[in-house]
Amino acid sequence: MSVKHFLDLDALDAATLNDILERAKTLKVEPKPLLAGRELAMIFEKPSTRTRVSFEVAMRQLGGHAVVLTTGDMQLGRGETYGDTAQVLSRYVDAMMIRTSSHGKLQALAEHSAVPVINGLTDRSHPCQIMADILTFEEQRGPIQGARVAWVGDANNVATSWIHAAERFGFDLHIASPKDLAPDPTLVAWAGSRLKLTRDPAEAVAGADAVVTDTWVSMGQQDADARVQALAPYQVNEALMARADKDAIFLHCLPAHRGQEVTDAVMDGPRSVVFDEAENRLHAQKGILAWCLS
């Protein structure tokens, strides 16, 4: 049987992603010890709150156990290759999750691993987050197929996974971003008619069923002042939310920089579901783990 990695949404077909989502919905209501005796190695090269806690608790709720590793704990910090690390850890654990900067490190780990590898975040994408986001959307608004989602701000790694999701789950995604922070043209071509780009956040948000944003400056980025200046017109505030559908929800993967990409009035307002979304990282992770190790 081939190893079932969870690396990116575009690497899996729609039926598989919907299967994972249905598992997540079921396991949210009734966790079962499906992974009793199983071990997950969690490799963190970038700090985490939601990813670490949600995966660790998910494994516990499913009857398994998680081992937390940082590069300071491992020989990766002294030059051991990701390929060698993958081959060693494959002898000890049943699955691995990595949260790292380079997508190439994720790919090297998966290429040499005999057990499933899960993308906990890279500089290219964040698929686990979007599975939680779609779970949250469907709890609040019903099936996401045919819906309209607006992304406002930097077309970053989270936006990339939203683009993958739009094509796989069959919804329309409108992205408003500055020219220099727009999605990669190759990715735009891949997404086809599901994706619409604009420079105008009001145009992107008009009639949307969900409005999504993220921090303007991610960990490790050096051009903070320039990014904040370029993205200032893309703040999600009450006036912008008023242009969305009357029942639209607001999503943010967190942590949020209040007063930059989103105002307190929106974060704490009646349309915000950001803490439901954060909780659903736990349940989405259970669905992903159950699928990888089934």
Salt bridges, closest charged atoms under 4 A:
ASP8 OD2 - HIS103 NE2 3.11
ASP8 OD2 - ARG124 NH1 2.34
ASP10 OD2 - ARG124 NH2 3.66
ASP10 OD2 - HIS164 NE2 3.54
ASP19 OD2 - ARG23 NE 3.26
GLU22 OE2 - LYS25 NZ 3.31
GLU39 OE1 - HIS65 ND1 2.82
GLU45 OE1 - LYS105 NZ 3.29
GLU56 OE1 - ARG52 NE 3.48
GLU56 OE2 - ARG60 NH2 3.88
GLU138 OE1 - LYS25 NZ 2.68
GLU139 OE2 - LYS28 NZ 2.63
ASP154 OD2 - ARG227 NH2 2.22
GLU167 OE1 - ARG168 NH1 2.45
ASP172 OD1 - ARG194 NH1 3.20
GLU203 OE2 - LYS196 NZ 3.51
ASP209 OD1 - ARG141 NH2 3.11
ASP245 OD2 - ARG141 NH2 3.61
ASP247 OD2 - LYS246 NZ 3.08
GLU261 OE2 - HIS252 NE2 2.75
ASP264 OD1 - ARG258 NH1 3.01
ASP268 OD2 - ARG258 NH1 2.87
GLU279 OE2 - HIS283 NE2 3.12
